[in-house]
Structures are given as C-alpha cells and as structure tokens.
Amino acid sequence: LSFGHYDLPDQNLEVYSNHEDVCPAHSAKKLSLYEVAHSRVGDKGNDLNFSIIPHIHSDITRLKIIINPQWVKRVLAPLLNPSPFLDQDAIRKRDAWVEENVIVEIYEVKGIHSLN
C-alpha cells in the first residue's frame, strides 16, 4: 500500500482493530467526541464538508444516532458569532438565520466507516 511517498505494509492498517486494549466506546459513559472519532474538514465555495471518522469502526452505529442535521447546526452555529459575548437576542437571531439558511446533509461513507 502506498501512502504519499511511504510504503506501508497492509497489516499496519489494522493496528487499531487488532490491538487488545482498543475497544468501542462504552455506552454508559459520557465521552468527548474527540475520544471516539477524528475529523477532516474542507470547503468548496459556500459549502463546508467535514468527516467524522470513528477510531473504532463499530462506533459508527452510535455516532449515527447522535450526529444528525440539528446536532450539526447546533454545534456549528457558534462559529458564526461576530463576538464571543452575544446577548440572548443575538443568539436567537443567529439560530433563526442558521435554521432558515443552512442545509445539512449527512452521508455515511461505508468504505471508511465515516459520516460526511
């Protein structure tokens, strides 16, 4: 397998899934997203594309329950703040604008067990 200018043997791709200390996220424990997955982000014109890729493939099932269009809007809306010190009226206006103007589409990319 070629990765950039490095040649990696195929078995290196399975390091996480074959390691005995690595297991899916515990369902009864509250975890930060970065403890369960990593992300890649890019933009094209006015579109933002990001992937959430679980460290353990089987965690995709639980991520699909949590990560929905409303969750994405709620998480990303603060990025539109012109100031970190918004009053409640400004937050309501921002959230209304996001609800009216932002379209979120989520696709599962089965080959890499991710959500885009």
SVG drawing of the C-alpha trace seen along z (x, -y; Angstrom):
<svg xmlns="http://www.w3.org/2000/svg" viewBox="-36 -41 44 49">
<polyline fill="none" stroke="black" stroke-width="0.4" points="0.0,0.0 1.4,-3.4 0.7,-6.4 2.3,-9.5 5.9,-8.6 5.9,-6.0 5.2,-2.3 3.2,-0.8 2.5,2.9 -1.2,3.8 -1.2,5.1 -0.5,1.6 -4.0,0.6 -5.4,3.0 -3.3,1.7 -6.3,0.3 -8.7,3.2 -6.2,5.9 -4.9,4.1 -6.3,5.8 -6.5,2.6 -8.7,0.8 -12.4,1.4 -15.6,-0.5 -16.7,-3.5 -18.5,-2.4 -22.2,-3.2 -22.9,-4.2 -20.0,-6.7 -20.2,-10.3 -17.3,-10.9 -16.0,-13.9 -16.3,-13.4 -12.5,-13.5 -12.2,-10.5 -14.3,-8.4 -13.5,-9.9 -11.3,-12.2 -12.3,-14.6 -11.3,-16.0 -12.7,-19.4 -12.6,-21.2 -14.7,-23.7 -15.7,-24.2 -17.2,-27.6 -20.0,-28.2 -20.1,-24.5 -18.4,-23.1 -17.6,-19.4 -16.4,-17.5 -16.0,-13.9 -16.3,-12.3 -14.4,-9.1 -14.6,-6.8 -11.4,-5.4 -13.2,-2.0 -15.4,-1.1 -18.3,0.2 -18.7,-3.1 -20.3,-4.5 -23.6,-3.0 -23.8,-5.1 -22.4,-8.2 -25.2,-8.0 -27.7,-8.2 -26.2,-11.4 -25.0,-13.2 -28.0,-14.5 -28.7,-17.7 -29.9,-19.5 -26.8,-18.5 -24.6,-19.8 -26.4,-23.1 -26.2,-23.4 -22.5,-22.7 -21.5,-24.9 -23.8,-27.9 -21.4,-29.5 -18.8,-29.7 -21.0,-32.4 -20.8,-34.6 -19.3,-38.0 -18.4,-38.2 -17.9,-35.7 -20.1,-37.9 -23.5,-37.7 -26.7,-38.5 -29.7,-36.2 -31.4,-38.2 -28.3,-37.9 -28.2,-34.2 -31.8,-33.8 -31.3,-35.8 -28.2,-33.7 -30.1,-30.4 -33.1,-31.6 -30.7,-32.5 -29.0,-29.1 -32.3,-27.3 -33.5,-29.2 -30.3,-29.3 -28.2,-26.3 -28.8,-23.0 -27.2,-19.9 -26.9,-16.7 -25.3,-13.7 -24.0,-10.7 -22.4,-7.6 -19.3,-6.6 -19.3,-2.8 -15.8,-2.2 -14.1,-4.2 -16.9,-4.0 -17.4,-7.7 -20.1,-10.3 -19.7,-13.2"/>
</svg>
